[in-house]
């Protein structure tokens, strides 16, 4: 196998695929990138056996063949080379030689036959969505996906299609994010995408209206971002909770405030909140919201935000980090925060937009 390609062309796809490779692998082959040349096209593939990313690039000339190269070393070498150089790669016995300008590198390889094959999908749902909308839906929900939880189904993001909408839902048991978009499709689906796949997909998506082709079967999901970039992932086999039952029903204490002012007040109060629990206290009174934080050293911070509110007075505590994450996902100038009582979860929404919902459970302070 032999090919030549400019550093600039190779670096971006290498960066895209190398993110999926884990630093510590149980199988040595999973630390490698599959590099193949066929019909003057370079194909790069990386996987951790759960998530797979594939890129392809056109070559002016190349000799067909395939091999696997240590992913991190390959990327680090290309990243360290100066701009404008042409990288020449050819293989020999168990080694690959990489030349660029006056630099030369020899890397150990592993046989391409040992590399895991791509999953074959028995498609049960197939649809298209613009990259811009998908990226936005992921941004508004992914921060709520559980990192480590014995309830393994919470370590993924629910993708649901039906009733003229596409919904993405994430929860870690303490908070929940729901993002919806009108979606005309006869397809139906309800699958859980693993957290790592969600994070990698968010990096790969560009903020434009190009259509992303999504294919789903019982065990896998595939995102074809364009003709040269594809990501596949295993799905989490589990029953995601019925998120509709978690959304507070008809909360009667509704606060409307400037999003930036709420965010600033929360950020300032969080400085002196308890380091472990990050507790923030809300005190509601007519047209005012007092946000305060206190720690074990008896240090205190408080901030007052002017609001639109005419209901009963209320005092309630929350995890400040969770609340700030939800406010960060609000894209409107004003935010609507709804309460029932001091023991019920809080509903955070964009003003005049019910498509995106953020729920935060209260905490005792």
C-alpha positions as CSV (number, residue, x, y, z in Angstrom):
1,X,0.0,0.0,0.0
2,X,1.2,3.5,-0.8
3,X,-0.3,7.0,-0.9
4,X,0.5,10.7,-0.7
5,X,-1.6,13.3,0.8
6,X,-1.2,16.8,2.2
7,X,-1.0,17.3,6.0
8,X,-3.9,19.7,5.9
9,X,-6.2,17.3,4.2
10,X,-5.3,14.4,6.5
11,X,-5.3,16.2,9.9
12,X,-9.0,17.0,10.1
13,X,-10.4,13.5,9.5
14,X,-7.7,12.0,11.7
15,X,-8.8,14.3,14.5
16,X,-12.5,13.3,13.9
17,X,-11.8,9.6,14.2
18,X,-9.1,9.5,16.9
19,X,-11.5,10.9,19.5
20,X,-13.3,7.5,19.6
21,X,-10.2,5.6,20.5
22,X,-9.8,4.9,24.2
23,X,-6.4,5.4,25.8
24,X,-6.5,2.0,27.5
25,X,-7.8,-0.9,25.4
26,X,-8.3,-4.5,26.3
27,X,-7.6,-5.5,22.7
28,X,-4.5,-4.0,21.1
29,X,-6.2,-3.7,17.7
30,X,-8.7,-1.2,19.1
31,X,-5.8,1.3,19.7
32,X,-5.2,1.3,15.9
33,X,-6.8,3.1,13.0
34,X,-7.7,1.1,10.0
35,X,-6.1,2.7,6.9
36,X,-7.1,1.4,3.5
37,X,-6.7,2.6,-0.1
38,X,-9.0,1.5,-2.8
39,X,-9.7,3.1,-6.2
40,X,-7.7,6.3,-5.3
41,X,-9.8,6.8,-2.2
42,X,-8.3,6.7,1.3
43,X,-10.6,5.2,4.0
44,X,-9.9,5.8,7.7
45,X,-11.8,3.9,10.5
46,X,-11.5,3.9,14.3
47,X,-13.7,2.1,16.8
48,X,-13.8,1.2,20.5
49,X,-16.0,-1.8,19.7
50,X,-19.1,0.3,20.6
51,X,-18.8,3.4,18.5
52,X,-17.2,3.5,15.0
53,X,-16.3,6.5,12.9
54,X,-15.4,6.3,9.2
55,X,-13.9,9.0,7.0
56,X,-12.9,8.9,3.3
57,X,-10.7,11.2,1.2
58,X,-9.9,11.4,-2.5
59,X,-6.3,10.7,-3.5
60,X,-4.6,11.8,-6.7
61,X,-2.8,8.5,-6.8
62,X,-2.3,5.5,-4.5
63,X,-1.6,1.8,-4.4
64,X,-4.5,-0.3,-3.0
65,X,-4.1,-2.0,0.3
66,X,-5.0,-1.9,4.0
67,X,-3.3,-1.9,7.3
68,X,-3.8,-0.7,10.9
69,X,-1.7,2.1,12.4
70,X,-1.5,3.2,16.1
71,X,-4.1,5.9,16.2
72,X,-2.8,8.3,18.7
73,X,0.8,8.2,17.4
74,X,-0.4,8.6,13.8
75,X,-2.5,11.7,14.8
76,X,0.3,13.1,17.0
77,X,2.9,12.8,14.2
78,X,0.6,14.5,11.7
79,X,-0.2,17.3,14.2
80,X,3.5,17.9,14.9
81,X,4.4,18.3,11.2
82,X,4.7,21.8,9.7
83,X,1.9,23.2,7.4
84,X,2.3,22.6,3.7
85,X,4.1,19.3,3.8
86,X,3.0,16.2,1.8
87,X,2.8,13.0,3.8
88,X,4.0,9.8,2.0
89,X,3.0,6.5,3.5
90,X,4.0,3.0,2.4
91,X,3.9,-0.3,4.1
92,X,6.3,-3.1,4.5
93,X,6.5,-6.2,6.8
94,X,4.7,-5.3,10.1
95,X,5.7,-1.7,9.7
96,X,4.5,1.5,8.0
97,X,6.9,4.3,6.9
98,X,5.7,7.9,7.0
99,X,7.8,10.6,5.3
100,X,7.1,14.3,5.3
101,X,9.8,16.8,4.3
102,X,12.9,15.9,6.2
103,X,11.1,13.9,8.8
104,X,10.7,10.1,8.7
105,X,8.8,7.8,11.1
106,X,8.5,4.0,11.3
107,X,5.5,2.6,13.2
108,X,4.5,-1.0,14.1
109,X,1.3,-2.2,12.4
110,X,-1.3,-4.9,13.0
111,X,-3.1,-6.9,10.3
112,X,-6.2,-5.3,8.9
113,X,-8.0,-8.7,9.2
114,X,-7.9,-8.4,13.0
115,X,-9.8,-5.1,12.9
116,X,-13.5,-5.4,13.9
117,X,-15.9,-5.4,10.9
118,X,-18.5,-2.6,10.6
119,X,-22.0,-3.5,11.9
120,X,-24.6,-4.6,9.4
121,X,-28.0,-2.9,10.0
122,X,-31.3,-4.6,9.5
123,X,-33.0,-1.2,9.2
124,X,-36.3,-0.7,11.1
125,X,-36.3,3.1,10.8
126,X,-34.7,5.4,8.3
127,X,-35.0,9.2,8.3
128,X,-33.3,12.5,7.6
129,X,-32.8,15.5,9.8
130,X,-30.8,18.7,9.2
131,X,-27.4,18.8,10.9
132,X,-28.3,22.2,12.5
133,X,-31.5,20.9,14.2
134,X,-29.8,17.7,15.4
135,X,-26.8,19.5,16.8
136,X,-29.2,21.9,18.6
137,X,-31.2,19.0,20.1
138,X,-28.0,17.3,21.3
139,X,-26.7,20.6,22.9
140,X,-29.9,21.1,24.9
141,X,-30.0,17.5,26.3
142,X,-26.6,15.8,26.4
143,X,-25.5,17.6,29.6
144,X,-28.1,15.6,31.6
145,X,-26.9,12.1,30.5
146,X,-25.7,10.2,33.6
147,X,-22.0,9.5,33.6
148,X,-22.0,6.5,35.9
149,X,-25.2,4.9,37.1
150,X,-26.2,1.4,38.0
151,X,-29.3,2.2,36.0
152,X,-27.4,1.7,32.8
153,X,-30.2,3.0,30.6
154,X,-29.7,6.5,32.1
155,X,-26.1,6.5,30.7
156,X,-27.6,7.2,27.3
157,X,-29.9,9.6,25.4
158,X,-33.4,8.7,24.4
159,X,-34.3,9.4,20.8
160,X,-38.0,9.1,20.1
161,X,-40.0,9.7,16.9
162,X,-43.8,9.8,16.8
163,X,-46.8,12.1,16.9
164,X,-45.2,14.5,14.4
165,X,-42.2,15.2,16.6
166,X,-38.6,14.0,17.2
167,X,-37.7,14.1,20.9
168,X,-34.4,13.8,22.6
169,X,-34.5,13.1,26.4
170,X,-31.8,12.8,29.0
171,X,-31.9,12.3,32.8
172,X,-29.4,11.4,35.5
173,X,-32.2,10.9,38.1
174,X,-31.8,14.4,39.6
175,X,-32.6,16.5,36.5
176,X,-34.0,16.0,33.1
177,X,-33.8,17.7,29.7
178,X,-36.3,17.4,26.9
179,X,-35.8,18.9,23.4
180,X,-38.3,18.5,20.6
181,X,-38.6,19.4,17.0
182,X,-41.5,19.2,14.6
183,X,-40.8,16.2,12.4
184,X,-43.0,15.0,9.6
185,X,-42.3,11.3,9.2
186,X,-44.2,8.0,9.0
187,X,-41.3,6.4,10.8
188,X,-41.4,5.6,14.5
189,X,-38.5,4.8,16.8
190,X,-37.5,4.7,20.5
191,X,-33.9,4.0,21.1
192,X,-31.2,4.8,23.7
193,X,-27.9,6.2,22.3
194,X,-24.8,5.7,24.5
195,X,-23.3,8.8,26.1
196,X,-20.0,8.4,24.2
197,X,-21.7,8.2,20.9
198,X,-23.7,11.4,21.7
199,X,-20.5,13.3,22.6
200,X,-18.7,12.2,19.5
201,X,-21.7,13.0,17.2
202,X,-21.9,16.5,18.7
203,X,-18.3,17.1,17.7
204,X,-18.8,15.8,14.2
205,X,-21.9,17.7,13.3
206,X,-21.5,21.1,11.6
207,X,-23.9,23.9,12.2
208,X,-25.5,23.9,8.8
209,X,-28.7,22.7,7.1
210,X,-27.1,19.7,5.4
211,X,-29.2,16.6,5.8
212,X,-28.0,13.8,8.1
213,X,-29.2,10.3,7.1
214,X,-30.1,8.3,10.2
215,X,-30.7,4.5,10.1
216,X,-31.8,2.5,13.1
217,X,-32.3,-1.2,13.9
218,X,-32.8,-3.1,17.1
219,X,-29.1,-3.0,18.1
220,X,-27.4,-0.1,16.2
221,X,-27.8,3.4,15.0
222,X,-25.9,5.0,12.1
223,X,-25.5,8.7,11.2
224,X,-24.3,9.4,7.6
225,X,-23.3,13.1,7.9
226,X,-22.1,13.4,4.3
227,X,-20.7,11.2,1.5
228,X,-17.3,10.9,3.3
229,X,-18.2,10.8,7.0
230,X,-20.2,8.2,8.9
231,X,-20.7,7.2,12.5
232,X,-22.2,4.0,13.9
233,X,-22.9,3.0,17.5
234,X,-24.4,0.2,19.4
235,X,-27.6,1.0,21.3
236,X,-28.3,0.6,25.0
237,X,-30.7,-2.3,25.5
238,X,-33.0,-1.1,28.3
239,X,-36.3,0.6,29.1
240,X,-36.0,4.4,29.4
241,X,-38.4,5.9,32.0
242,X,-41.6,7.5,30.8
243,X,-40.4,11.1,30.8
244,X,-43.9,12.6,30.4
245,X,-44.7,11.6,33.9
246,X,-41.8,13.5,35.3
247,X,-42.8,16.9,33.8
248,X,-44.6,19.0,36.4
249,X,-48.3,19.3,35.6
250,X,-49.8,22.8,35.7
251,X,-47.4,24.5,38.1
252,X,-49.1,27.6,39.5
253,X,-46.1,29.6,40.6
254,X,-44.6,31.1,37.4
255,X,-41.6,33.4,37.3
256,X,-40.4,35.2,34.2
257,X,-36.9,36.8,34.3
258,X,-34.0,37.9,32.1
259,X,-32.0,34.8,31.3
260,X,-28.6,36.6,31.7
261,X,-29.6,38.1,35.1
262,X,-30.6,34.7,36.5
263,X,-27.4,33.1,35.2
264,X,-25.2,35.8,36.8
265,X,-27.1,35.6,40.1
266,X,-26.7,31.8,40.2
267,X,-23.0,32.0,39.2
268,X,-22.2,34.5,42.0
269,X,-24.2,32.6,44.7
270,X,-22.5,29.4,43.7
271,X,-19.1,30.8,44.6
272,X,-19.9,30.5,48.4
273,X,-22.2,27.5,48.2
274,X,-21.3,24.2,49.8
275,X,-18.4,22.7,47.8
276,X,-19.8,19.1,47.9
277,X,-23.5,19.7,47.4
278,X,-23.5,23.1,45.6
279,X,-26.8,24.0,47.3
280,X,-28.5,27.2,46.2
281,X,-31.6,28.7,47.9
282,X,-34.4,30.4,46.0
283,X,-36.7,32.8,47.9
284,X,-39.7,34.0,45.9
285,X,-41.6,37.2,46.7
286,X,-43.6,39.6,44.6
287,X,-41.6,40.5,41.5
288,X,-38.4,39.5,43.2
289,X,-36.2,36.4,43.3
290,X,-33.4,36.2,45.9
291,X,-30.7,33.6,45.1
292,X,-28.3,32.8,47.9
293,X,-25.6,30.3,48.8
294,X,-24.0,29.4,52.1
295,X,-21.1,27.0,53.0
296,X,-19.9,25.2,56.2
297,X,-17.6,28.2,57.1
298,X,-20.7,30.4,57.5
299,X,-19.8,32.4,54.5
300,X,-22.8,33.7,52.5
301,X,-23.7,35.2,49.1
302,X,-27.0,36.5,47.9
303,X,-28.3,38.3,44.8
304,X,-31.7,39.8,44.0
305,X,-33.2,39.5,40.5
306,X,-36.2,41.5,39.4
307,X,-38.9,39.2,37.9
308,X,-42.5,39.0,36.8
309,X,-44.1,37.1,39.7
310,X,-47.3,37.7,41.7
311,X,-47.9,34.4,43.5
312,X,-47.3,33.2,47.1
313,X,-43.9,33.5,48.7
314,X,-41.8,30.3,48.4
315,X,-38.4,29.1,49.6
316,X,-36.8,26.2,47.9
317,X,-33.3,24.7,47.4
318,X,-31.5,23.3,44.3
319,X,-28.2,22.0,43.2
320,X,-26.7,25.2,41.7
321,X,-24.6,23.4,39.1
322,X,-27.7,21.6,37.7
323,X,-29.7,24.9,37.6
324,X,-26.8,26.7,35.8
325,X,-26.5,23.9,33.2
326,X,-30.2,24.3,32.4
327,X,-30.1,28.1,32.2
328,X,-27.0,27.8,29.8
329,X,-29.2,25.7,27.4
330,X,-31.9,28.5,27.3
331,X,-31.5,30.4,24.0
332,X,-34.2,33.1,24.5
333,X,-33.7,36.5,26.2
334,X,-36.1,35.6,28.9
335,X,-36.7,32.4,30.8
336,X,-39.8,31.0,32.5
337,X,-39.3,29.1,35.7
338,X,-42.3,27.3,37.2
339,X,-42.8,25.9,40.7
340,X,-45.6,23.9,42.5
341,X,-44.2,23.8,46.1
342,X,-41.0,23.5,48.0
343,X,-41.0,19.6,47.6
344,X,-41.7,19.4,43.9
345,X,-39.4,19.6,40.9
346,X,-39.0,22.9,39.0
347,X,-39.8,23.4,35.3
348,X,-37.5,25.7,33.3
349,X,-38.5,26.7,29.8
350,X,-37.7,29.3,27.2
351,X,-40.3,32.0,27.1
352,X,-43.1,31.2,24.7
353,X,-41.5,27.9,23.7
354,X,-42.7,24.6,25.1
355,X,-40.5,22.5,22.8
356,X,-37.5,22.5,25.2
357,X,-38.0,21.6,28.9
358,X,-35.6,21.3,31.8
359,X,-36.6,19.8,35.1
360,X,-34.5,20.1,38.3
361,X,-35.3,18.2,41.5
362,X,-35.3,20.2,44.7
363,X,-32.8,19.5,47.5
364,X,-33.0,20.1,51.3
365,X,-30.6,22.8,52.5
